[in-house]
Amino acid sequence: MATKEIKSKQIADLAERFSKANAVVLTEYKGLTVAEISELRKQLKEAGADYKVAKNTLSIIASRGTPVEAAKDFFTGPTGIAFGFEDPVAAAKKVLEYAGKNEKLKVKSGIIDGKICTVEEVKAISKLPARPVLLGMLAGTLQAPASKMARLLNATVVRFAYALEAVKNKKGEAA
């Protein structure tokens, strides 16, 4: 296979990943060994994410027409790309977790749900609870007013029943 064909396949693969991913975290992996990168890939895979090392020029070409295009200035030096396909928080969390254990991995930037994020924003997003937990919290918040209303209505009915019982008892004593 010619080099040109290989590069065009790599660009197509990266472009597809950039389009499908709901989280992309750009890292500098300078000094990481193959074993360390493999460990990072393993941890990311558990979170439904993937890690790829690609040439910057190919990454810039592949990013055209995707939300990642806004981060093209971060494709300098040795760049590794973490792709989150399921939960954007999980991908950011796993990358930062690994970077905390291994100081050779540094986060450059992130693109979460189409928005470019600074390192600080990626760190803040990584501290959010997982998506199912957030959805549960939202459901609880939405359900709270309805259950409160039901309790208030029930209390009104109970008070009305007690009032009727008191009127009945009072009429029974008067007779």
NUVEX-150450 format. One record per residue (C-alpha): residue number from 1; residue in one letter; y negated, x negated, z negated. Coordinates in steps of 0.25 Angstrom, whole numbers, plus 5000, padded with zeros to 4 digits. Each point is the difference from the previous one (the first is absolute). Layout:
// NUVEX-150450
@tordo->NUM gufi->A Y->Y X->X Z->Z .
...
//
This chain:
// NUVEX-150450
@tordo->1 gufi->M Y->5000 X->5000 Z->5000 .
@tordo->2 gufi->A Y->4986 X->4995 Z->5004 .
@tordo->3 gufi->T Y->4990 X->4997 Z->4989 .
@tordo->4 gufi->K Y->4991 X->5010 Z->5006 .
@tordo->5 gufi->E Y->5011 X->5011 Z->4998 .
@tordo->6 gufi->I Y->5002 X->4996 Z->4986 .
@tordo->7 gufi->K Y->4986 X->5001 Z->4996 .
@tordo->8 gufi->S Y->4998 X->5013 Z->5007 .
@tordo->9 gufi->K Y->5012 X->5005 Z->4992 .
@tordo->10 gufi->Q Y->4994 X->4995 Z->4987 .
@tordo->11 gufi->I Y->4987 X->5006 Z->5003 .
@tordo->12 gufi->A Y->5006 X->5014 Z->5003 .
@tordo->13 gufi->D Y->5008 X->4999 Z->4987 .
@tordo->14 gufi->L Y->4988 X->4996 Z->4992 .
@tordo->15 gufi->A Y->4992 X->5012 Z->5007 .
@tordo->16 gufi->E Y->5011 X->5010 Z->4996 .
@tordo->17 gufi->R Y->5000 X->4995 Z->4986 .
@tordo->18 gufi->F Y->4985 X->5000 Z->4999 .
@tordo->19 gufi->S Y->5000 X->5015 Z->5005 .
@tordo->20 gufi->K Y->5011 X->5005 Z->4991 .
@tordo->21 gufi->A Y->4996 X->4993 Z->4987 .
@tordo->22 gufi->N Y->4992 X->5007 Z->4990 .
@tordo->23 gufi->A Y->4997 X->4987 Z->4993 .
@tordo->24 gufi->V Y->4998 X->4986 Z->5005 .
@tordo->25 gufi->V Y->4998 X->4989 Z->4991 .
@tordo->26 gufi->L Y->4995 X->4987 Z->5006 .
@tordo->27 gufi->T Y->5005 X->4987 Z->4992 .
@tordo->28 gufi->E Y->4999 X->4985 Z->5001 .
@tordo->29 gufi->Y Y->5013 X->4994 Z->4997 .
@tordo->30 gufi->K Y->4997 X->4986 Z->5001 .
@tordo->31 gufi->G Y->5010 X->4991 Z->4992 .
@tordo->32 gufi->L Y->5011 X->5011 Z->4999 .
@tordo->33 gufi->T Y->5014 X->4996 Z->5003 .
@tordo->34 gufi->V Y->5009 X->5008 Z->5009 .
@tordo->35 gufi->A Y->5008 X->5004 Z->4987 .
@tordo->36 gufi->E Y->4987 X->5005 Z->4994 .
@tordo->37 gufi->I Y->4996 X->5008 Z->5012 .
@tordo->38 gufi->S Y->5014 X->5006 Z->5000 .
@tordo->39 gufi->E Y->4999 X->5004 Z->4986 .
@tordo->40 gufi->L Y->4986 X->5007 Z->5003 .
@tordo->41 gufi->R Y->5007 X->5007 Z->5012 .
@tordo->42 gufi->K Y->5011 X->5005 Z->4991 .
@tordo->43 gufi->Q Y->4991 X->5005 Z->4989 .
@tordo->44 gufi->L Y->4991 X->5007 Z->5011 .
@tordo->45 gufi->K Y->5012 X->5006 Z->5007 .
@tordo->46 gufi->E Y->5004 X->5007 Z->4986 .
@tordo->47 gufi->A Y->4986 X->5007 Z->5001 .
@tordo->48 gufi->G Y->5002 X->5004 Z->5014 .
@tordo->49 gufi->A Y->4991 X->4989 Z->5006 .
@tordo->50 gufi->D Y->5002 X->4988 Z->5008 .
@tordo->51 gufi->Y Y->4994 X->4986 Z->5002 .
@tordo->52 gufi->K Y->4998 X->4993 Z->5013 .
@tordo->53 gufi->V Y->4994 X->4986 Z->5003 .
@tordo->54 gufi->A Y->4993 X->5000 Z->5014 .
@tordo->55 gufi->K Y->4990 X->4992 Z->5008 .
@tordo->56 gufi->N Y->4986 X->5004 Z->4997 .
@tordo->57 gufi->T Y->4996 X->5001 Z->5015 .
@tordo->58 gufi->L Y->5012 X->5010 Z->5002 .
@tordo->59 gufi->S Y->4997 X->5008 Z->4988 .
@tordo->60 gufi->I Y->4985 X->5001 Z->5005 .
@tordo->61 gufi->I Y->5005 X->5005 Z->5014 .
@tordo->62 gufi->A Y->5010 X->5010 Z->4993 .
@tordo->63 gufi->S Y->4990 X->5005 Z->4991 .
@tordo->64 gufi->R Y->4991 X->5006 Z->5011 .
@tordo->65 gufi->G Y->4999 X->5015 Z->5000 .
@tordo->66 gufi->T Y->5006 X->5000 Z->4986 .
@tordo->67 gufi->P Y->4993 X->5001 Z->4986 .
@tordo->68 gufi->V Y->5004 X->4986 Z->4998 .
@tordo->69 gufi->E Y->4990 X->4995 Z->5011 .
@tordo->70 gufi->A Y->4989 X->5001 Z->4989 .
@tordo->71 gufi->A Y->5006 X->4989 Z->4993 .
@tordo->72 gufi->K Y->5001 X->4990 Z->5011 .
@tordo->73 gufi->D Y->4991 X->4990 Z->4993 .
@tordo->74 gufi->F Y->5011 X->4998 Z->4990 .
@tordo->75 gufi->F Y->5010 X->4995 Z->5010 .
@tordo->76 gufi->T Y->4997 X->4985 Z->4997 .
@tordo->77 gufi->G Y->5009 X->4989 Z->4994 .
@tordo->78 gufi->P Y->5014 X->5003 Z->4997 .
@tordo->79 gufi->T Y->5001 X->5016 Z->4999 .
@tordo->80 gufi->G Y->5011 X->5008 Z->4996 .
@tordo->81 gufi->I Y->5000 X->5015 Z->5001 .
@tordo->82 gufi->A Y->5006 X->5010 Z->4991 .
@tordo->83 gufi->F Y->5002 X->5014 Z->5006 .
@tordo->84 gufi->G Y->5002 X->5012 Z->4991 .
@tordo->85 gufi->F Y->5006 X->5012 Z->5007 .
@tordo->86 gufi->E Y->5003 X->5010 Z->4989 .
@tordo->87 gufi->D Y->4991 X->4998 Z->4988 .
@tordo->88 gufi->P Y->4987 X->4992 Z->5002 .
@tordo->89 gufi->V Y->4999 X->4997 Z->4985 .
@tordo->90 gufi->A Y->5014 X->4995 Z->4999 .
@tordo->91 gufi->A Y->4998 X->4989 Z->5011 .
@tordo->92 gufi->A Y->4987 X->4995 Z->4994 .
@tordo->93 gufi->K Y->5006 X->5000 Z->4986 .
@tordo->94 gufi->K Y->5012 X->4992 Z->5005 .
@tordo->95 gufi->V Y->4991 X->4990 Z->5007 .
@tordo->96 gufi->L Y->4991 X->4998 Z->4988 .
@tordo->97 gufi->E Y->5012 X->5000 Z->4990 .
@tordo->98 gufi->Y Y->5006 X->4988 Z->5008 .
@tordo->99 gufi->A Y->4986 X->4993 Z->5002 .
@tordo->100 gufi->G Y->4999 X->5001 Z->4984 .
@tordo->101 gufi->K Y->5013 X->4992 Z->4999 .
@tordo->102 gufi->N Y->4998 X->4991 Z->5011 .
@tordo->103 gufi->E Y->4986 X->4994 Z->5002 .
@tordo->104 gufi->K Y->5002 X->4995 Z->5014 .
@tordo->105 gufi->L Y->5000 X->5014 Z->5005 .
@tordo->106 gufi->K Y->4985 X->5005 Z->5001 .
@tordo->107 gufi->V Y->4996 X->5014 Z->5005 .
@tordo->108 gufi->K Y->4989 X->4999 Z->5010 .
@tordo->109 gufi->S Y->4997 X->5015 Z->5003 .
@tordo->110 gufi->G Y->5007 X->5013 Z->5002 .
@tordo->111 gufi->I Y->4999 X->5013 Z->5009 .
@tordo->112 gufi->I Y->5005 X->5012 Z->4991 .
@tordo->113 gufi->D Y->5000 X->5013 Z->5008 .
@tordo->114 gufi->G Y->4991 X->4995 Z->5011 .
@tordo->115 gufi->K Y->4989 X->4994 Z->4991 .
@tordo->116 gufi->I Y->4998 X->4986 Z->4998 .
@tordo->117 gufi->C Y->5000 X->4995 Z->4986 .
@tordo->118 gufi->T Y->4996 X->4988 Z->4993 .
@tordo->119 gufi->V Y->5009 X->4992 Z->4991 .
@tordo->120 gufi->E Y->4994 X->5007 Z->4988 .
@tordo->121 gufi->E Y->5002 X->5014 Z->5006 .
@tordo->122 gufi->V Y->5015 X->4996 Z->5003 .
@tordo->123 gufi->K Y->5002 X->4996 Z->4986 .
@tordo->124 gufi->A Y->4994 X->5013 Z->4995 .
@tordo->125 gufi->I Y->5009 X->5008 Z->5009 .
@tordo->126 gufi->S Y->5012 X->4993 Z->4996 .
@tordo->127 gufi->K Y->4997 X->5005 Z->4986 .
@tordo->128 gufi->L Y->5001 X->5014 Z->5004 .
@tordo->129 gufi->P Y->5013 X->5008 Z->4996 .
@tordo->130 gufi->A Y->5010 X->5002 Z->5011 .
@tordo->131 gufi->R Y->4998 X->5011 Z->5010 .
@tordo->132 gufi->P Y->5010 X->5010 Z->4994 .
@tordo->133 gufi->V Y->4993 X->4998 Z->4986 .
@tordo->134 gufi->L Y->4987 X->5003 Z->5006 .
@tordo->135 gufi->L Y->5005 X->5012 Z->5007 .
@tordo->136 gufi->G Y->5006 X->5005 Z->4986 .
@tordo->137 gufi->M Y->4987 X->4997 Z->4993 .
@tordo->138 gufi->L Y->4992 X->5008 Z->5011 .
@tordo->139 gufi->A Y->5010 X->5012 Z->4999 .
@tordo->140 gufi->G Y->4999 X->5000 Z->4985 .
@tordo->141 gufi->T Y->4985 X->5000 Z->5001 .
@tordo->142 gufi->L Y->5000 X->5012 Z->5010 .
@tordo->143 gufi->Q Y->5010 X->5007 Z->4992 .
@tordo->144 gufi->A Y->4992 X->4999 Z->4987 .
@tordo->145 gufi->P Y->4990 X->5011 Z->5003 .
@tordo->146 gufi->A Y->5010 X->5010 Z->5004 .
@tordo->147 gufi->S Y->5009 X->4998 Z->4988 .
@tordo->148 gufi->K Y->4987 X->5001 Z->4991 .
@tordo->149 gufi->M Y->4996 X->5013 Z->5007 .
@tordo->150 gufi->A Y->5014 X->5006 Z->4998 .
@tordo->151 gufi->R Y->5000 X->4996 Z->4985 .
@tordo->152 gufi->L Y->4986 X->5007 Z->4999 .
@tordo->153 gufi->L Y->5005 X->5012 Z->5007 .
@tordo->154 gufi->N Y->5012 X->5001 Z->4991 .
@tordo->155 gufi->A Y->4992 X->4998 Z->4988 .
@tordo->156 gufi->T Y->4991 X->5012 Z->5004 .
@tordo->157 gufi->V Y->5012 X->5009 Z->5002 .
@tordo->158 gufi->V Y->5006 X->4996 Z->4987 .
@tordo->159 gufi->R Y->4986 X->5003 Z->4993 .
@tordo->160 gufi->F Y->5000 X->5014 Z->5007 .
@tordo->161 gufi->A Y->5014 X->5003 Z->4995 .
@tordo->162 gufi->Y Y->4996 X->4996 Z->4986 .
@tordo->163 gufi->A Y->4988 X->5009 Z->5001 .
@tordo->164 gufi->L Y->5008 X->5012 Z->5005 .
@tordo->165 gufi->E Y->5010 X->4998 Z->4989 .
@tordo->166 gufi->A Y->4988 X->5000 Z->4990 .
@tordo->167 gufi->V Y->4995 X->5013 Z->5005 .
@tordo->168 gufi->K Y->5013 X->5006 Z->5000 .
@tordo->169 gufi->N Y->5003 X->4996 Z->4985 .
@tordo->170 gufi->K Y->4986 X->5005 Z->4996 .
@tordo->171 gufi->K Y->5002 X->5013 Z->5007 .
@tordo->172 gufi->G Y->5014 X->5001 Z->4993 .
@tordo->173 gufi->E Y->4993 X->4997 Z->4986 .
@tordo->174 gufi->A Y->4990 X->5011 Z->5003 .
@tordo->175 gufi->A Y->5010 X->5011 Z->5003 .
//
